[in-house]
């Protein structure tokens, strides 16, 4: 059995995991950086410093939980892009030092592909062709996988990501950080038809997304409302916001899958934890006879287990990185 020690430090979560070549998670340790709540968003310099502080003890904790020593690790995997460059460099530098010191292979992983492969941790049998909807705080993409190493982006955001739209509109109505999960929780008790907000790029056969104008529309709606009105209708406004974002994601995903006769849809990224997205996309997929997969909630957020999962096939194909590997912050899904 092959044991892969994986690292994820692309943003504000430090994570170390041990994953086998059969997609079994032996350990997945995550340290969330609550320090950013004081700033209302992630501060890159703070994130980098906290990664440096956490990565060694988290590595020790992951190995202890897995019941392994460094000598029983067969490869090192690390997220190299996209993300905050300083944060990524912490993980990449540490991973390279371990690979060199242990004389074992180093595997570079795209963070977005990691989110896709999070689904393999519960469904190792899952194979292309499938359509992947990747939705997170910084990314919104529709990716058509013909094979694991053959895919193309068929739709993406032209401005802001769905996760950012959730977080920013949550901030506008007075919720804390991170706003997306809080908005989801509050929206469950609200009227989704209370307020009408725009759906971007509604044209037929257009699979791109746009949420910049949506955020402006929410701000304009709130601008002439007094604080008491917003407080009294917080759940209704949250439900209306959530409905608009989710409808845009669901309609474009289902339309592409239907037109291209794709029978499998997988969802990935932090927003895949959203309860309404799960409910509506599952219902819509059933109507067109497509199977729908979501990662377990524990693997929706940034985590190293998904990086280890994405590294399995690379290990089997001997796709290893050199010690000159560097991090880069280019957005989007691409193979390394």
C-alpha positions in Angstrom: 0.0 0.0 0.0 1.2 3.5 -0.9 1.0 6.3 1.7 1.0 9.9 0.5 1.7 12.7 2.9 -0.2 15.8 1.6 -0.1 19.5 2.4 -2.6 22.3 1.7 -1.7 25.9 2.5 -3.3 27.9 -0.4 -5.3 30.3 1.8 -6.3 30.5 5.4 -6.4 26.8 6.4 -3.3 24.8 7.2 -3.9 21.1 6.5 -1.8 18.0 6.5 -3.2 14.5 5.6 -2.1 11.0 4.9 -4.0 9.3 2.0 -3.4 5.8 0.6 -3.4 4.9 -3.1 -6.9 3.4 -2.5 -8.2 6.8 -1.5 -8.4 5.9 2.2 -7.8 8.8 4.5 -5.6 7.8 7.4 -5.4 11.3 8.8 -6.7 14.8 7.8 -5.7 17.5 10.2 -7.0 21.1 9.6 -6.1 24.3 11.5 -8.5 27.1 10.6 -7.1 30.6 11.1 -9.7 32.4 13.1 -7.4 35.4 13.4 -8.8 36.8 10.1 -12.3 37.3 11.6 -11.0 40.5 13.2 -10.3 41.9 9.8 -13.4 40.7 8.0 -11.4 38.8 5.5 -8.2 36.9 4.9 -5.0 38.9 5.4 -2.3 37.3 3.2 0.7 38.1 5.5 -1.1 36.9 8.6 -2.0 33.7 6.7 1.6 33.0 5.7 2.9 33.5 9.3 0.3 31.2 10.7 1.1 28.5 8.2 4.7 28.6 9.2 3.7 28.3 12.9 1.3 25.4 12.3 2.8 23.2 9.6 5.3 21.2 11.7 3.0 20.4 14.6 0.2 19.5 12.2 2.5 17.1 10.3 3.5 15.4 13.6 -0.2 15.1 14.5 -1.2 13.7 11.1 1.5 11.0 11.3 0.6 10.1 14.8 -3.1 9.8 13.9 -2.2 7.7 10.8 0.0 5.5 13.0 2.9 5.9 10.6 6.5 7.2 10.7 8.3 9.3 8.0 9.9 6.0 6.9 6.6 4.6 5.9 5.6 7.6 3.7 6.1 6.8 -0.1 5.5 10.3 -1.6 4.9 13.9 -0.7 2.0 15.9 -2.3 1.5 19.7 -2.1 -0.9 22.3 -3.5 1.1 24.7 -5.7 -1.6 26.8 -7.3 -3.9 28.8 -7.3 -4.0 30.7 -4.0 -2.2 33.3 -2.0 1.4 33.2 -3.2 3.0 33.6 0.3 0.7 31.0 1.8 1.4 28.5 -1.0 5.2 29.0 -0.7 5.1 27.8 2.9 3.6 24.5 1.9 5.7 24.1 -1.2 9.0 24.8 0.6 8.2 22.5 3.5 7.1 19.7 1.1 10.2 20.0 -0.9 12.4 19.8 2.2 10.7 16.6 3.3 10.9 15.0 -0.2 14.6 15.8 -0.3 15.3 14.7 3.2 13.4 11.4 2.8 14.5 10.8 -0.8 10.9 10.2 -1.9 8.9 11.6 -4.9 7.4 15.0 -4.8 3.9 15.5 -6.4 2.6 19.0 -7.4 -1.2 19.3 -7.3 -3.5 22.0 -8.6 -5.8 23.2 -5.7 -8.9 23.2 -7.9 -8.3 19.7 -9.1 -7.9 18.7 -5.5 -11.5 19.9 -4.8 -12.7 17.7 -7.7 -10.9 14.7 -6.4 -12.4 15.2 -2.9 -15.3 13.2 -4.4 -13.0 10.2 -4.8 -12.5 10.0 -1.1 -16.1 8.7 -0.7 -16.6 7.3 -4.2 -13.2 5.9 -5.4 -15.0 4.2 -8.3 -16.0 7.6 -9.8 -14.5 7.9 -13.3 -15.0 10.4 -16.2 -16.8 11.4 -18.3 -18.4 13.9 -16.0 -19.2 17.5 -15.6 -17.6 19.2 -12.6 -19.0 22.4 -11.1 -16.2 23.9 -9.0 -17.5 26.6 -6.7 -15.5 28.3 -4.0 -14.6 31.7 -2.5 -12.3 32.5 -5.4 -13.4 30.3 -8.2 -16.5 29.3 -10.2 -15.9 27.0 -13.2 -17.7 24.3 -15.2 -15.2 21.7 -16.4 -16.0 18.9 -18.8 -13.8 15.9 -18.0 -13.5 13.4 -20.9 -10.8 11.6 -19.0 -8.8 12.3 -15.9 -6.1 13.9 -17.9 -8.3 15.3 -20.6 -10.6 18.2 -19.6 -11.7 21.6 -20.8 -13.2 24.6 -19.0 -16.6 25.2 -20.6 -17.8 28.0 -18.3 -16.2 30.3 -15.7 -16.9 33.5 -13.9 -16.2 36.7 -15.7 -15.7 38.6 -12.5 -16.5 37.4 -9.0 -16.9 33.9 -7.7 -20.1 32.5 -6.2 -18.4 32.0 -2.8 -17.3 35.7 -2.8 -20.9 36.7 -3.7 -22.1 34.7 -0.7 -19.5 36.2 1.7 -19.8 39.8 0.5 -23.6 39.9 0.5 -23.5 38.3 3.9 -21.3 41.2 5.1 -23.7 43.7 3.6 -26.5 42.4 5.7 -24.4 42.4 8.8 -23.4 38.8 9.2 -19.9 37.8 10.4 -16.9 36.2 8.7 -17.0 33.8 6.9 -20.4 34.9 5.7 -21.4 32.1 3.4 -22.1 29.4 6.0 -23.9 31.9 8.2 -26.1 33.1 5.4 -27.0 29.5 4.5 -28.0 28.8 8.1 -30.1 31.9 8.4 -31.7 31.5 5.0 -33.4 28.3 6.0 -36.0 30.2 8.0 -36.6 32.9 5.3 -38.8 33.5 2.3 -36.7 33.1 -0.9 -39.2 35.2 -2.9 -39.1 38.1 -0.5 -36.8 40.1 -2.8 -35.8 39.7 -6.4 -32.2 39.9 -7.4 -30.6 39.5 -10.9 -29.2 36.4 -12.4 -26.1 37.2 -14.5 -25.6 36.1 -18.1 -28.9 34.4 -18.6 -28.5 34.0 -22.4 -29.2 30.6 -23.9 -26.1 28.4 -24.4 -24.0 30.7 -22.2 -22.2 28.8 -19.5 -20.2 31.6 -17.9 -21.1 33.2 -14.6 -21.1 36.8 -13.3 -21.8 37.9 -9.7 -20.3 41.4 -9.7 -23.6 43.1 -10.7 -25.4 40.8 -8.3 -23.5 42.2 -5.4 -24.2 45.8 -6.6 -27.9 45.0 -6.8 -27.9 43.7 -3.2 -26.1 46.9 -2.1 -28.6 49.1 -3.9 -31.5 47.2 -2.5 -30.2 47.7 1.0 -29.2 51.3 0.6 -32.7 52.7 1.2 -33.7 50.2 3.9 -33.4 51.3 7.5 -31.5 49.0 9.9 -34.7 47.9 11.7 -36.1 46.7 8.4 -33.0 44.7 7.6 -32.9 43.1 11.1 -36.6 42.2 10.9 -36.3 40.6 7.5 -32.7 39.2 7.8 -33.7 35.6 7.1 -35.9 36.7 4.1 -33.1 38.7 2.5 -30.6 35.9 3.1 -33.0 33.4 1.5 -33.5 35.7 -1.5 -29.8 36.2 -2.0 -29.1 32.4 -1.7 -31.9 31.6 -4.2 -30.5 33.9 -6.8 -26.9 32.6 -6.6 -28.0 28.9 -6.5 -30.4 29.3 -9.4 -27.6 30.7 -11.6 -25.3 27.8 -10.7 -27.9 25.1 -11.1 -29.4 26.3 -14.4 -26.1 26.5 -16.3 -24.8 23.2 -14.9 -28.0 21.4 -15.8 -28.3 23.0 -19.2 -24.7 22.0 -20.2 -25.2 18.5 -18.9 -28.5 18.0 -20.8 -27.2 19.5 -24.1 -24.0 17.4 -24.0 -25.7 14.2 -22.7 -23.5 13.9 -19.6 -24.9 11.4 -17.1 -22.6 12.3 -14.2 -22.3 15.7 -12.4 -19.9 16.3 -9.6 -19.7 19.4 -7.4 -16.6 20.6 -5.7 -15.3 23.5 -3.6 -16.4 25.2 -0.4 -19.8 26.3 -1.8 -20.6 22.6 -2.4 -21.5 22.5 1.3 -24.4 24.9 0.7 -27.7 23.2 1.6 -29.9 24.8 -1.1 -27.3 24.0 -3.8 -27.3 20.4 -2.8 -31.1 20.2 -2.7 -31.8 22.0 -5.9 -29.0 20.5 -8.0 -29.9 17.0 -6.8 -33.5 17.5 -7.8 -32.6 19.0 -11.2 -30.1 16.3 -12.0 -32.7 13.6 -11.3 -35.0 15.3 -13.8 -32.5 14.8 -16.6 -31.5 11.3 -15.4 -28.0 12.3 -14.3 -26.2 11.1 -11.2 -25.0 13.8 -8.9 -22.0 13.6 -6.4 -21.1 16.0 -3.6 -18.0 15.6 -1.4 -18.6 14.8 2.2 -19.0 18.0 4.2 -15.7 17.6 5.9 -13.9 17.6 2.6 -15.8 20.6 1.1 -13.5 23.2 2.8 -9.8 23.4 1.9 -8.1 20.3 3.2 -5.0 18.2 2.5 -6.9 14.9 2.0 -8.2 16.1 -1.3 -4.7 17.1 -2.4 -3.6 13.5 -1.5 -6.5 12.1 -3.5 -5.5 14.2 -6.6 -1.9 12.9 -6.2 -2.8 9.2 -6.4 -3.0 8.9 -10.2 0.0 11.1 -10.6 2.0 8.7 -8.3 0.8 5.7 -10.3 1.9 7.5 -13.6 5.2 8.5 -12.1 4.3 12.2 -12.7 6.8 13.7 -10.2 8.0 17.3 -9.7 11.6 18.4 -9.3 13.0 20.2 -6.4 13.0 23.3 -8.5 9.2 23.3 -8.1 7.7 26.8 -7.3 4.3 28.0 -6.3 2.3 30.3 -8.5 -1.0 32.1 -8.0 -2.5 31.8 -11.5 -6.3 31.3 -11.2 -8.1 28.4 -12.8 -7.8 24.6 -13.1 -4.7 23.4 -14.9 -2.5 20.4 -14.6 1.0 20.7 -13.2 
